[in-house]
Amino acid sequence: MGSTFGARLRTALDTRGPLCAGIDPHSSLLAQWDLTDDVAGLERFSFTVVEALADRVAALKPQSAFFERFGSRGIAVLERTVADARSAGAVVIMDAKRGDIGSTVAAYADAYLDPTSPLFSDALTASPYLGFGSLEPLYTLAEKNNAGVFVLGLTSNPEGAQVQGAVGASGRTVAEEIIAAAAARNGDASPMGPIGVVVGGTVETPSFDLSRLNGAYLVPGIGAQGATAADVKRIFGSGARNVVPASSREILRSGPSAAGLRDAAARTVEELQGILD
Ligand SMILES: O=C(O)c1cc(=O)[nH]c(=O)n1[C@@H]1O[C@H](COP(=O)(O)O)[C@@H](O)[C@H]1O
């Protein structure tokens, strides 16, 4: 894996289109797919999504919570999901939203961003709300191992603004500070640095400039949370580069047939491409 995370993600977006499909095995989706709400159902669900989509979407984002629900056997399914998705060519973004004091974050870095770990992923979502610098061990290991980190900037949920919209001593909002810190960390890496930022597709249009990140924006909320391709354009402008729109339930509801999942993903990519080109 010689190329950087930024280079791999850029190539995946260029060749496969701008979409990250989420793997969120909600119990309601297991029921809709006629699967049991247990490890066997989880396994069938996840492997079906990987089988249908990993060879065609730019990125897959397993939501760790739905695997953790089943304890160590659920984590074993997550390990195989990540490995199979990566070998089929998808960039895997582990959605575990980790965050803690730096000395503990170092252990999360080992768990997700060290290639010898069974959960090694191309990138990890992380919460910078113990301070952007508390995640330093993730940034360091990501750089060393050509992986990436997505820090939460403006999250898609309505409660997020209470923290992320707060104005600090600098006169800038917390979210703006996070994005500025990520931009500084990315420097002038080409085609983009390893630190991405999450900006939900449901958020109000930010009043500050998003274009200076030199990293990727992960944009969840497409579909089930009401965000559309038009929202991606509203937030990032047309021609936005390095934007990774993400959709989980909207696509997953089109399963369990591989054709249904593929059609839903292809439709979403088409809508997004029409707006981002
Ligand atoms: O980091 C994320 O992916 C994330 C950040 C955010 O601000 N909002 C958000 O919905 N997510 C995740 O994106 C997925 C959204 O799923 P759907 O609403 O089903 O498309 C879930 O796994 C969320 O945990």
The ligand as an SDF file (V2000), in Angstrom:
LIG
                    3D

 24 25  0  0  0  0  0  0  0  0999 V2000
  -19.3800   10.2240   10.8260 O   0  0  0  0  0  0  0  0  0  0  0  0
  -20.4390    9.9210   10.2550 C   0  0  0  0  0  0  0  0  0  0  0  0
  -20.4370    9.1570    9.3030 O   0  0  0  0  0  0  0  0  0  0  0  0
  -21.6600   10.6220   10.6280 C   0  0  0  0  0  0  0  0  0  0  0  0
  -21.5120   11.9380   11.0170 C   0  0  0  0  0  0  0  0  0  0  0  0
  -22.6430   12.7590   11.0950 C   0  0  0  0  0  0  0  0  0  0  0  0
  -22.5390   13.9520   11.3160 O   0  0  0  0  0  0  0  0  0  0  0  0
  -23.8650   12.2080   10.8780 N   0  0  0  0  0  0  0  0  0  0  0  0
  -24.0250   10.8870   10.5520 C   0  0  0  0  0  0  0  0  0  0  0  0
  -25.1690   10.4830   10.2980 O   0  0  0  0  0  0  0  0  0  0  0  0
  -22.9390   10.0680   10.5040 N   0  0  0  0  0  0  0  0  0  0  0  0
  -23.0970    8.6050   10.2920 C   0  0  0  0  0  0  0  0  0  0  0  0
  -23.5590    8.3910    8.9740 O   0  0  0  0  0  0  0  0  0  0  0  0
  -24.5350    7.3350    8.9390 C   0  0  0  0  0  0  0  0  0  0  0  0
  -25.8430    7.9250    8.4140 C   0  0  0  0  0  0  0  0  0  0  0  0
  -26.7440    6.9030    8.1250 O   0  0  0  0  0  0  0  0  0  0  0  0
  -28.1010    7.1710    7.2980 P   0  0  0  0  0  0  0  0  0  0  0  0
  -28.8240    8.2710    7.9960 O   0  0  0  0  0  0  0  0  0  0  0  0
  -28.8010    5.8580    7.3880 O   0  0  0  0  0  0  0  0  0  0  0  0
  -27.6940    7.5270    5.8810 O   0  0  0  0  0  0  0  0  0  0  0  0
  -24.6230    6.7810   10.3550 C   0  0  0  0  0  0  0  0  0  0  0  0
  -23.7450    5.6760   10.4600 O   0  0  0  0  0  0  0  0  0  0  0  0
  -24.1350    7.9300   11.2110 C   0  0  0  0  0  0  0  0  0  0  0  0
  -23.5230    7.4820   12.4110 O   0  0  0  0  0  0  0  0  0  0  0  0
  1  2  2  0
  2  3  1  0
  2  4  1  0
  4  5  2  0
  4 11  1  0
  5  6  1  0
  6  7  2  0
  6  8  1  0
  8  9  1  0
  9 10  2  0
  9 11  1  0
 11 12  1  0
 12 13  1  0
 12 23  1  0
 13 14  1  0
 14 15  1  0
 14 21  1  0
 15 16  1  0
 16 17  1  0
 17 18  2  0
 17 19  1  0
 17 20  1  0
 21 22  1  0
 21 23  1  0
 23 24  1  0
M  END
$$$$
